[in-house]
Amino acid sequence: MDFNNWLLAELGKRGWTRRELARRADISESTVYMILGGQREVSFDFCSNIAKALDLPPDAVMRRAGLLPPLPSMPSVEEKERNLLTWFRRLAGPVQDAIVSTVQSLAAKVGPQYPDEVDGEPGPRTLKEQLAYSMVEDLDQLSPEDQARVFDLMRRLRGDEGERSEDGSLSVDSD
């Protein structure tokens, strides 16, 4: 869908007219009409104002307008598996064992086989909670050095550097 049709669809979703868009975006009505009519090129300022009016991220509107390149596509499952295997092979034996144990434990515990309570808190219910519960059990058995390697691998898999404390250990956000 081209930018003009996308923008018209957004107006339709909100029940807005072009005049209302111009008012909310603090843009002249004639600018909105000329751009939607193909008589004027879309600019970064136009997109920024439209984004504010529509309560959307400016970069998303600019990508729609073709002013920014599209975001890279997500890697395929095969690519993720290949990367995971490459990183896994670089790890020391005990870390590999912990990862294998975690995956095996998760596979064995999928479903309502977890306790209803863990340390007085409700037990894990979602797959993500089950994985985290299982990983914590396995990580407790590793040395601090091997735990750091596992966290480093997890950060790389997540694609970010995470935050480290002054002593260099990875800080884990708790929700």
C-alpha positions in Angstrom: 0.0 0.0 0.0 1.5 3.4 -1.0 1.8 6.2 1.5 -1.2 8.1 0.3 -3.6 5.1 0.6 -2.1 4.2 3.9 -2.6 7.7 5.3 -6.2 7.8 4.0 -6.8 4.5 5.7 -5.4 5.9 8.9 -7.8 8.8 8.6 -10.7 6.4 8.0 -9.8 4.4 11.1 -10.0 7.5 13.2 -13.0 9.0 11.5 -10.9 12.1 10.6 -11.2 14.3 7.6 -8.2 15.8 5.8 -9.0 19.1 7.5 -8.9 17.4 10.9 -5.6 15.8 10.1 -4.2 19.2 9.1 -5.5 20.8 12.3 -4.1 18.1 14.6 -0.7 17.9 12.7 -0.4 21.7 12.6 0.0 21.7 8.8 -1.9 23.7 6.3 -4.9 22.1 4.7 -3.5 22.8 1.3 -0.3 20.9 2.1 -2.3 17.8 3.1 -4.4 18.0 0.0 -1.4 18.6 -2.3 0.5 15.7 -0.8 -2.5 13.3 -0.9 -3.2 14.5 -4.4 0.4 13.7 -5.6 1.1 17.4 -6.4 3.8 17.7 -3.7 6.5 15.4 -2.3 6.3 14.1 1.3 8.9 15.7 3.6 10.5 14.7 6.9 8.7 17.6 8.6 5.4 16.5 7.2 5.9 13.0 8.4 7.0 14.1 11.8 3.9 16.2 12.2 1.7 13.5 10.9 3.3 11.0 13.3 2.5 13.3 16.3 -1.1 13.7 15.2 -1.6 10.0 14.6 0.4 9.1 17.8 2.8 6.9 15.8 6.6 6.7 15.9 8.0 9.2 13.4 10.3 6.7 11.8 7.4 4.4 11.1 5.6 7.1 9.2 8.8 8.1 7.4 9.4 4.4 6.4 5.8 4.3 5.0 6.5 7.4 3.0 9.8 5.9 1.6 12.0 8.5 3.3 13.8 5.9 5.4 14.8 2.4 4.3 12.7 -0.5 5.5 13.7 -2.3 8.7 15.7 -5.4 8.1 13.6 -8.5 8.0 13.7 -11.0 10.9 16.1 -13.8 10.3 14.6 -17.1 9.2 14.3 -20.0 11.6 17.1 -21.7 9.7 19.3 -18.7 10.2 18.5 -18.5 13.9 19.3 -22.2 14.2 22.6 -21.8 12.4 23.6 -18.8 14.6 22.6 -20.7 17.7 24.6 -23.7 16.8 27.7 -21.5 15.9 27.5 -19.8 19.3 26.8 -23.0 21.1 29.9 -24.6 19.7 32.1 -21.8 21.0 31.0 -22.4 24.6 32.9 -24.5 27.2 31.6 -28.0 27.9 29.9 -27.1 31.2 28.0 -24.3 29.7 26.9 -26.5 26.8 25.8 -29.1 29.3 23.7 -26.5 31.2 22.0 -25.3 28.0 21.2 -28.9 26.9 19.9 -29.7 30.4 17.7 -26.6 30.4 16.2 -27.5 27.0 15.6 -31.1 28.1 14.1 -29.9 31.4 11.8 -27.5 29.6 10.7 -30.2 27.1 9.9 -32.6 30.0 8.1 -30.0 32.0 5.9 -28.3 29.3 2.4 -28.3 30.7 0.9 -28.0 34.1 3.7 -30.1 35.8 5.2 -27.2 37.7 4.3 -26.5 41.3 1.4 -24.2 42.0 3.7 -22.1 44.1 7.5 -21.4 44.1 8.8 -19.7 47.2 5.3 -18.5 48.1 4.8 -17.0 44.6 2.5 -18.4 41.9 4.3 -21.0 39.8 5.2 -20.5 36.2 2.2 -20.7 33.8 3.4 -19.5 30.4 6.1 -21.2 28.3 8.3 -18.2 28.9 7.9 -18.5 32.7 8.5 -22.2 32.5 11.7 -21.7 30.6 12.9 -19.0 33.0 12.1 -21.2 36.0 14.0 -24.1 34.5 17.0 -22.0 33.5 17.3 -20.6 37.0 17.4 -24.1 38.4 20.2 -25.1 36.0 22.2 -21.8 36.3 22.4 -22.2 40.1 24.5 -25.3 39.5 27.1 -23.4 37.4 30.2 -21.5 38.5 30.0 -17.7 38.4 32.3 -17.7 35.3 30.1 -20.2 33.4 27.0 -18.2 34.4 28.6 -15.1 32.9 29.2 -17.0 29.7 25.6 -18.1 29.6 24.4 -14.5 30.2 26.7 -13.3 27.5 25.3 -15.8 25.0 21.8 -14.8 25.9 22.6 -11.1 25.3 24.0 -12.0 21.9 21.0 -14.0 21.1 18.8 -11.1 22.1 20.9 -8.8 20.0 21.8 -6.3 22.6 24.5 -5.6 25.0 22.3 -5.4 28.1 23.5 -3.4 31.1 26.4 -4.3 33.2 27.1 -3.3 36.8 30.4 -1.7 37.9 31.8 -5.1 38.6 31.1 -6.2 35.0 28.3 -8.6 35.9 25.1 -8.5 33.8 22.2 -6.7 35.5 18.9 -8.5 35.0 15.7 -6.4 35.0 13.0 -7.7 37.2 9.4 -6.9 36.3 
